[in-house]
């Protein structure tokens, strides 16, 4: 949850700014997370979005840690096709 809040903050503050402290790459914004809602592969999509933001800012292993796999039914449960 904290990672998503951080991405929302970064996207709101720095998107489309050339003087930003952090880069919001295409496909790595909170808006991309919103677009993933309702998709069957939402967990995989969220993992990829977080990874894009992390890679663009040298935060790999900080934001996109394997322990926070949003596509792992064993950790997050199964929505039963919802």
VEXFI-160899 format. One record per atom (N, C-alpha, C, O): atom name; residue number from 0; x, y negated, z negated. Coordinates in Angstrom, 1 decimal. Layout:
<nodes>
NODE   kolmi   zati       c1       c2       c3
NODE      CA    NUM        X        Y        Z
...
</nodes>
This chain:
<nodes>
NODE   kolmi   zati       c1       c2       c3
NODE       N      0      0.8      1.2      0.0
NODE      CA      0      0.0      0.0      0.0
NODE       C      0      0.9     -1.3      0.0
NODE       O      0      0.6     -2.2      0.7
NODE       N      1      1.9     -1.3     -0.8
NODE      CA      1      2.8     -2.4     -0.9
NODE       C      1      3.5     -2.7      0.5
NODE       O      1      3.6     -3.9      0.8
NODE       N      2      3.8     -1.7      1.2
NODE      CA      2      4.4     -1.9      2.5
NODE       C      2      3.4     -2.6      3.5
NODE       O      2      3.8     -3.5      4.2
NODE       N      3      2.2     -2.2      3.4
NODE      CA      3      1.2     -2.8      4.3
NODE       C      3      1.0     -4.3      3.9
NODE       O      3      0.8     -5.1      4.8
NODE       N      4      0.9     -4.6      2.6
NODE      CA      4      0.8     -5.9      2.2
NODE       C      4      2.0     -6.8      2.6
NODE       O      4      1.9     -7.9      3.1
NODE       N      5      3.2     -6.2      2.6
NODE      CA      5      4.4     -6.9      3.0
NODE       C      5      4.3     -7.2      4.5
NODE       O      5      4.6     -8.3      5.0
NODE       N      6      3.9     -6.2      5.3
NODE      CA      6      3.8     -6.4      6.7
NODE       C      6      2.7     -7.4      7.0
NODE       O      6      2.9     -8.2      8.0
NODE       N      7      1.6     -7.5      6.3
NODE      CA      7      0.6     -8.5      6.5
NODE       C      7      1.2     -9.9      6.3
NODE       O      7      1.0    -10.8      7.0
NODE       N      8      2.0    -10.0      5.2
NODE      CA      8      2.6    -11.3      4.8
NODE       C      8      3.6    -11.7      5.9
NODE       O      8      3.6    -12.9      6.4
NODE       N      9      4.5    -10.8      6.3
NODE      CA      9      5.5    -11.1      7.3
NODE       C      9      4.8    -11.5      8.6
NODE       O      9      5.2    -12.5      9.3
NODE       N     10      3.8    -10.7      9.0
NODE      CA     10      3.1    -11.0     10.3
NODE       C     10      2.5    -12.4     10.3
NODE       O     10      2.5    -13.1     11.3
NODE       N     11      1.8    -12.7      9.2
NODE      CA     11      1.1    -14.0      9.1
NODE       C     11      2.1    -15.1      9.1
NODE       O     11      1.9    -16.2      9.7
NODE       N     12      3.2    -15.0      8.4
NODE      CA     12      4.2    -16.1      8.2
NODE       C     12      5.2    -16.2      9.4
NODE       O     12      5.5    -17.3      9.7
NODE       N     13      5.6    -15.1     10.0
NODE      CA     13      6.7    -15.2     11.0
NODE       C     13      6.4    -14.8     12.4
NODE       O     13      7.2    -15.0     13.3
NODE       N     14      5.2    -14.3     12.7
NODE      CA     14      4.9    -13.9     14.1
NODE       C     14      5.0    -15.1     15.0
NODE       O     14      4.6    -16.2     14.8
NODE       N     15      5.7    -14.8     16.2
NODE      CA     15      5.8    -15.8     17.2
NODE       C     15      6.7    -17.0     16.9
NODE       O     15      6.5    -18.0     17.5
NODE       N     16      7.5    -16.9     15.8
NODE      CA     16      8.4    -18.0     15.5
NODE       C     16      9.8    -17.6     15.8
NODE       O     16     10.3    -16.5     15.5
NODE       N     17     10.5    -18.5     16.4
NODE      CA     17     11.9    -18.2     16.8
NODE       C     17     12.9    -18.5     15.7
NODE       O     17     14.0    -18.0     15.7
NODE       N     18     12.5    -19.3     14.7
NODE      CA     18     13.3    -19.6     13.5
NODE       C     18     13.0    -18.7     12.3
NODE       O     18     13.4    -19.1     11.2
NODE       N     19     12.3    -17.6     12.5
NODE      CA     19     11.9    -16.8     11.4
NODE       C     19     13.0    -16.0     10.7
NODE       O     19     14.0    -15.7     11.4
NODE       N     20     12.9    -15.8      9.5
NODE      CA     20     13.9    -15.0      8.7
NODE       C     20     13.7    -13.5      9.1
NODE       O     20     14.7    -12.8      9.1
NODE       N     21     12.5    -13.1      9.5
NODE      CA     21     12.3    -11.7      9.9
NODE       C     21     11.6    -11.7     11.2
NODE       O     21     10.8    -12.6     11.6
NODE       N     22     12.0    -10.7     12.0
NODE      CA     22     11.4    -10.6     13.4
NODE       C     22     10.2     -9.6     13.3
NODE       O     22     10.2     -8.6     12.7
NODE       N     23      9.1    -10.0     13.9
NODE      CA     23      7.9     -9.2     14.0
NODE       C     23      7.9     -8.7     15.5
NODE       O     23      7.4     -9.4     16.4
NODE       N     24      8.4     -7.5     15.7
NODE      CA     24      8.5     -7.0     17.1
NODE       C     24      7.1     -6.6     17.7
NODE       O     24      6.1     -6.4     16.9
NODE       N     25      7.0     -6.6     19.0
NODE      CA     25      5.8     -6.2     19.6
NODE       C     25      5.5     -4.7     19.2
NODE       O     25      6.4     -3.9     19.2
NODE       N     26      4.3     -4.5     18.7
NODE      CA     26      3.9     -3.1     18.3
NODE       C     26      4.3     -2.9     16.8
NODE       O     26      4.2     -1.8     16.3
NODE       N     27      4.8     -3.9     16.1
NODE      CA     27      5.2     -3.8     14.7
NODE       C     27      4.5     -4.8     13.8
NODE       O     27      5.1     -5.2     12.8
NODE       N     28      3.3     -5.2     14.1
NODE      CA     28      2.6     -6.2     13.3
NODE       C     28      1.4     -5.6     12.5
NODE       O     28      1.0     -4.5     12.8
NODE       N     29      0.9     -6.4     11.6
NODE      CA     29     -0.3     -6.0     10.9
NODE       C     29     -1.5     -5.9     11.9
NODE       O     29     -2.4     -5.0     11.7
NODE       N     30     -1.5     -6.8     12.9
NODE      CA     30     -2.6     -6.7     13.9
NODE       C     30     -2.6     -5.3     14.6
NODE       O     30     -3.6     -4.7     14.9
NODE       N     31     -1.4     -4.7     14.8
NODE      CA     31     -1.3     -3.4     15.4
NODE       C     31     -1.8     -2.4     14.4
NODE       O     31     -2.4     -1.4     14.8
NODE       N     32     -1.7     -2.6     13.1
NODE      CA     32     -2.3     -1.7     12.1
NODE       C     32     -3.8     -1.7     12.2
NODE       O     32     -4.4     -0.7     12.1
NODE       N     33     -4.3     -2.9     12.3
NODE      CA     33     -5.8     -3.1     12.4
NODE       C     33     -6.3     -2.3     13.6
NODE       O     33     -7.4     -1.7     13.6
NODE       N     34     -5.6     -2.4     14.7
NODE      CA     34     -6.0     -1.7     16.0
NODE       C     34     -6.0     -0.2     15.8
NODE       O     34     -6.7      0.5     16.5
NODE       N     35     -5.2      0.3     14.9
NODE      CA     35     -5.1      1.7     14.7
NODE       C     35     -6.2      2.3     13.9
NODE       O     35     -6.4      3.5     13.8
NODE       N     36     -7.0      1.4     13.2
NODE      CA     36     -8.1      1.9     12.4
NODE       C     36     -9.1      2.7     13.2
NODE       O     36     -9.5      2.3     14.3
NODE       N     37     -9.6      3.8     12.7
NODE      CA     37    -10.6      4.6     13.3
NODE       C     37    -10.0      5.6     14.3
NODE       O     37    -10.7      6.4     14.9
NODE       N     38     -8.7      5.5     14.6
NODE      CA     38     -8.1      6.5     15.5
NODE       C     38     -7.7      7.8     14.8
NODE       O     38     -7.4      7.8     13.6
NODE       N     39     -7.8      8.9     15.5
NODE      CA     39     -7.6     10.2     14.9
NODE       C     39     -6.1     10.3     14.5
NODE       O     39     -5.8     11.0     13.5
NODE       N     40     -5.2      9.6     15.2
NODE      CA     40     -3.8      9.7     14.8
NODE       C     40     -3.3      8.4     14.1
NODE       O     40     -2.2      8.0     14.3
NODE       N     41     -4.2      7.9     13.2
NODE      CA     41     -3.9      6.7     12.5
NODE       C     41     -2.6      6.8     11.7
NODE       O     41     -1.8      5.8     11.7
NODE       N     42     -2.4      7.9     11.0
NODE      CA     42     -1.2      8.1     10.2
NODE       C     42      0.1      8.0     11.0
NODE       O     42      1.0      7.3     10.6
NODE       N     43      0.1      8.6     12.1
NODE      CA     43      1.3      8.6     13.0
NODE       C     43      1.5      7.2     13.6
NODE       O     43      2.6      6.7     13.7
NODE       N     44      0.4      6.5     14.0
NODE      CA     44      0.5      5.1     14.5
NODE       C     44      1.0      4.2     13.4
NODE       O     44      1.9      3.4     13.7
NODE       N     45      0.5      4.3     12.2
NODE      CA     45      1.0      3.4     11.1
NODE       C     45      2.5      3.7     10.8
NODE       O     45      3.3      2.8     10.6
NODE       N     46      2.9      5.0     10.9
NODE      CA     46      4.4      5.3     10.7
NODE       C     46      5.2      4.6     11.8
NODE       O     46      6.3      4.0     11.4
NODE       N     47      4.7      4.6     13.0
NODE      CA     47      5.5      4.0     14.1
NODE       C     47      5.5      2.5     14.0
NODE       O     47      6.6      1.9     14.3
NODE       N     48      4.4      1.9     13.6
NODE      CA     48      4.4      0.4     13.4
NODE       C     48      5.4      0.0     12.3
NODE       O     48      6.1     -1.0     12.5
NODE       N     49      5.3      0.7     11.2
NODE      CA     49      6.2      0.4     10.1
NODE       C     49      7.7      0.5     10.5
NODE       O     49      8.5     -0.3     10.2
NODE       N     50      8.0      1.6     11.3
NODE      CA     50      9.3      1.9     11.7
NODE       C     50      9.8      0.8     12.7
NODE       O     50     11.0      0.4     12.6
NODE       N     51      8.9      0.3     13.6
NODE      CA     51      9.3     -0.8     14.5
NODE       C     51      9.7     -2.0     13.7
NODE       O     51     10.8     -2.7     14.0
NODE       N     52      9.0     -2.4     12.7
NODE      CA     52      9.3     -3.6     11.9
NODE       C     52     10.6     -3.4     11.2
NODE       O     52     11.4     -4.3     11.1
NODE       N     53     10.7     -2.2     10.6
NODE      CA     53     11.9     -1.9      9.8
NODE       C     53     13.2     -1.9     10.7
NODE       O     53     14.2     -2.5     10.3
NODE       N     54     13.1     -1.3     11.9
NODE      CA     54     14.3     -1.2     12.8
NODE       C     54     14.7     -2.6     13.2
NODE       O     54     15.8     -3.0     13.3
NODE       N     55     13.7     -3.5     13.5
NODE      CA     55     13.9     -4.8     14.1
NODE       C     55     14.6     -5.7     13.0
NODE       O     55     15.2     -6.7     13.4
NODE       N     56     14.5     -5.3     11.8
NODE      CA     56     15.0     -6.2     10.7
NODE       C     56     16.1     -5.5      9.8
NODE       O     56     16.4     -6.0      8.7
NODE       N     57     16.6     -4.4     10.3
NODE      CA     57     17.6     -3.7      9.5
NODE       C     57     17.1     -3.2      8.2
NODE       O     57     17.8     -3.1      7.2
NODE       N     58     15.9     -2.8      8.2
NODE      CA     58     15.2     -2.3      6.9
NODE       C     58     14.9     -0.8      7.0
NODE       O     58     14.0     -0.3      6.3
NODE       N     59     15.5     -0.1      8.0
NODE      CA     59     15.2      1.3      8.1
NODE       C     59     15.7      2.0      6.8
NODE       O     59     16.8      1.7      6.2
NODE       N     60     14.9      2.9      6.3
NODE      CA     60     15.1      3.5      5.0
NODE       C     60     14.6      2.8      3.8
NODE       O     60     14.6      3.3      2.7
NODE       N     61     14.2      1.5      4.0
NODE      CA     61     13.6      0.7      3.0
NODE       C     61     12.1      0.7      3.1
NODE       O     61     11.3      1.0      2.2
NODE       N     62     11.6      0.3      4.3
NODE      CA     62     10.2      0.3      4.6
NODE       C     62      9.6      1.6      5.1
NODE       O     62      8.5      2.0      4.8
NODE       N     63     10.4      2.3      5.8
NODE      CA     63      9.9      3.5      6.5
NODE       C     63     10.6      4.8      5.9
NODE       O     63     11.1      5.6      6.6
NODE       N     64     10.5      4.9      4.5
NODE      CA     64     11.1      6.0      3.9
NODE       C     64     10.3      7.3      4.1
NODE       O     64      9.0      7.2      4.1
NODE       N     65     10.9      8.4      4.3
NODE      CA     65     10.2      9.7      4.6
NODE       C     65      9.2     10.1      3.5
NODE       O     65      8.2     10.7      3.8
NODE       N     66      9.4      9.6      2.3
NODE      CA     66      8.5     10.0      1.2
NODE       C     66      7.1      9.3      1.4
NODE       O     66      6.1      9.7      0.8
NODE       N     67      7.1      8.3      2.2
NODE      CA     67      5.8      7.5      2.5
NODE       C     67      5.4      7.8      3.9
NODE       O     67      5.2      6.9      4.7
NODE       N     68      5.1      9.1      4.1
NODE      CA     68      4.7      9.5      5.5
NODE       C     68      3.2      9.4      5.5
NODE       O     68      2.5     10.2      4.8
NODE       N     69      2.7      8.5      6.3
NODE      CA     69      1.2      8.2      6.3
NODE       C     69      0.5      9.2      7.2
NODE       O     69     -0.7      9.1      7.5
NODE       N     70      1.2     10.3      7.6
NODE      CA     70      0.6     11.3      8.5
NODE       C     70      0.7     12.7      7.8
NODE       O     70      0.6     13.7      8.5
NODE       N     71      0.9     12.7      6.5
NODE      CA     71      1.1     13.9      5.8
NODE       C     71     -0.2     14.3      5.0
NODE       O     71     -0.4     13.7      3.9
NODE       N     72     -1.0     15.2      5.5
NODE      CA     72     -2.2     15.6      4.8
NODE       C     72     -2.0     16.2      3.5
NODE       O     72     -2.8     16.1      2.6
NODE       N     73     -0.8     16.8      3.2
NODE      CA     73     -0.5     17.4      1.9
NODE       C     73     -0.4     16.3      0.8
NODE       O     73     -0.7     16.5     -0.3
NODE       N     74      0.1     15.1      1.2
NODE      CA     74      0.3     14.0      0.3
NODE       C     74     -0.9     13.1      0.2
NODE       O     74     -1.2     12.5     -0.8
NODE       N     75     -1.6     12.9      1.4
NODE      CA     75     -2.7     11.9      1.4
NODE       C     75     -4.0     12.5      1.5
NODE       O     75     -5.0     11.8      1.4
NODE       N     76     -4.1     13.8      1.8
NODE      CA     76     -5.5     14.4      1.9
NODE       C     76     -5.9     14.4      3.3
NODE       O     76     -5.3     13.8      4.2
NODE       N     77     -7.0     15.1      3.6
NODE      CA     77     -7.5     15.2      4.9
NODE       C     77     -8.9     14.6      4.9
NODE       O     77     -9.8     14.9      4.1
NODE       N     78     -9.1     13.6      5.9
NODE      CA     78    -10.4     12.9      5.9
NODE       C     78    -11.5     13.8      6.5
NODE       O     78    -12.6     13.3      6.6
NODE       N     79    -11.2     15.0      6.9
NODE      CA     79    -12.2     15.9      7.4
NODE       C     79    -12.8     15.4      8.8
NODE       O     79    -14.0     15.5      9.0
NODE       N     80    -11.9     14.8      9.6
NODE      CA     80    -12.4     14.4     10.9
NODE       C     80    -13.0     13.0     11.0
NODE       O     80    -13.5     12.6     12.0
NODE       N     81    -12.9     12.3      9.9
NODE      CA     81    -13.5     11.0      9.8
NODE       C     81    -12.5     10.0     10.4
NODE       O     81    -12.8      8.8     10.5
</nodes>
